[in-house]
């Protein structure tokens, strides 16, 4: 067998394994970010949310209300939005270059913009990597009965 061919095949296999490991590590990092974001929501840590949220962020909650970053942050600052439980589970992450899409289940208790959002939902959040930093750019939730 041609030794050059064998070397190419070995290099491609090693690269494939390496890429798979890196992708798995990146997926775990996005899941960790999502859990930390949920904890920040419960803590009312609007500073963390502001740092990790793109300026053009959109959020559609399970009541169908759409808000932007400023409205979300002001809701937590003013106390109009207060979440006491925000538990995410069953998360799956997919990557498209510098875009990560995470889907999962959510159990939430509390108010957003003065309206009750308590219950179970499914969610999709989109993160974009900008200058080596992941930012949330969109979130959509759908209530599960």
Secondary structure, 3 states (H helix, E strand, C coil): CCHHHHHHHHHHHHHHHHHHHHHHHHHHHHHHHHHHHHHHHHHCCHHHHHHCEEEEEEEECCCCCEEEHHHHHHHHHHCCCEEEEEEEEEEEEEEECCEEEEEEEEEEEEEECCEECCEEEEEEEEEEEECCEEEEEEEEEEEEC
